[in-house]
Amino acid sequence: MQALYAGMPRAALAHLPRLFDGIASGGVPLLIHCTAGKDRTGFMVAILLAALGIERDAIEADYMASAGRKTDRAREATRHMARSYVGGD
């Protein structure tokens, strides 16, 4: 998981201009989602909230709140994604 999270900024870099340009051009309301809804999605939302000036404690609380909402299917999807990034069985 450490390797997965360490790689997120680089992986997100290509998507940030589209996200911010879409918002700046009035592309709201906005929906961001993924399979499990915490890791990559949570990271992108955290970046967005930080850019909007939201306090770090509030961003962290929002991010961590999603951890308790994972289903078994979402947990397995996260494990699969992590394995594809860092290998393993």
C-alpha positions as CSV (number, residue, x, y, z in Angstrom):
1,M,0.0,0.0,0.0
2,Q,2.9,2.4,0.6
3,A,4.1,2.0,-3.0
4,L,0.5,2.5,-4.2
5,Y,0.1,5.7,-2.3
6,A,3.6,7.0,-3.1
7,G,2.7,6.6,-6.8
8,M,-0.6,8.4,-6.6
9,P,0.7,12.0,-7.2
10,R,2.4,11.0,-10.4
11,A,-0.6,8.9,-11.6
12,A,-2.9,11.8,-10.8
13,L,-0.8,14.4,-12.5
14,A,-2.2,13.8,-16.0
15,H,-5.8,14.1,-14.7
16,L,-5.5,17.3,-12.7
17,P,-5.6,19.8,-15.6
18,R,-8.9,18.2,-16.8
19,L,-10.4,18.3,-13.3
20,F,-9.5,21.9,-12.6
21,D,-10.2,23.1,-16.1
22,G,-13.6,21.5,-16.0
23,I,-14.4,23.2,-12.7
24,A,-13.0,26.5,-13.8
25,S,-15.1,26.5,-17.0
26,G,-18.3,25.9,-15.0
27,G,-18.4,22.1,-15.3
28,V,-20.3,21.7,-12.0
29,P,-21.9,19.9,-10.3
30,L,-19.1,17.4,-10.3
31,L,-19.1,13.7,-9.8
32,I,-15.8,11.8,-9.1
33,H,-16.0,8.1,-8.6
34,C,-14.2,4.8,-8.9
35,T,-14.6,1.1,-7.9
36,A,-13.9,1.4,-4.2
37,G,-14.3,5.1,-3.8
38,K,-11.4,5.8,-1.4
39,D,-7.9,5.4,-2.7
40,R,-7.6,7.1,-6.1
41,T,-10.9,9.0,-5.9
42,G,-10.2,10.1,-2.3
43,F,-6.8,11.3,-3.3
44,M,-8.2,13.4,-6.2
45,V,-10.9,14.8,-3.9
46,A,-8.3,15.6,-1.3
47,I,-6.2,17.5,-3.8
48,L,-9.3,19.4,-4.9
49,L,-10.3,20.3,-1.4
50,A,-6.7,21.4,-0.6
51,A,-6.8,23.7,-3.7
52,L,-10.1,25.2,-2.4
53,G,-8.4,26.0,0.9
54,I,-10.1,23.4,3.1
55,E,-8.2,22.7,6.3
56,R,-6.0,19.6,6.3
57,D,-7.8,18.1,9.4
58,A,-11.1,18.3,7.6
59,I,-9.7,16.8,4.4
60,E,-8.2,13.9,6.4
61,A,-11.4,13.3,8.3
62,D,-13.4,13.3,5.0
63,Y,-10.9,10.8,3.5
64,M,-10.9,8.5,6.5
65,A,-14.7,8.5,6.7
66,S,-14.9,6.6,3.4
67,A,-12.8,3.7,4.9
68,G,-15.8,2.4,6.9
69,R,-18.1,2.3,4.0
70,K,-16.2,-0.3,1.9
71,T,-18.0,-3.5,1.0
72,D,-16.3,-6.8,0.6
73,R,-16.4,-6.4,-3.1
74,A,-14.8,-2.9,-2.9
75,R,-12.1,-4.3,-0.6
76,E,-11.3,-7.0,-3.1
77,A,-11.1,-4.5,-5.9
78,T,-8.7,-2.4,-3.9
79,R,-6.5,-5.4,-3.2
80,H,-6.5,-6.3,-6.9
81,M,-5.6,-2.7,-7.8
82,A,-2.8,-2.6,-5.3
83,R,-1.4,-6.0,-6.5
84,S,-1.4,-4.7,-10.1
85,Y,0.6,-1.6,-9.0
86,V,3.1,-3.4,-6.8
87,G,2.9,-7.1,-7.7
88,G,2.2,-10.0,-5.4
89,D,-0.2,-12.9,-5.4
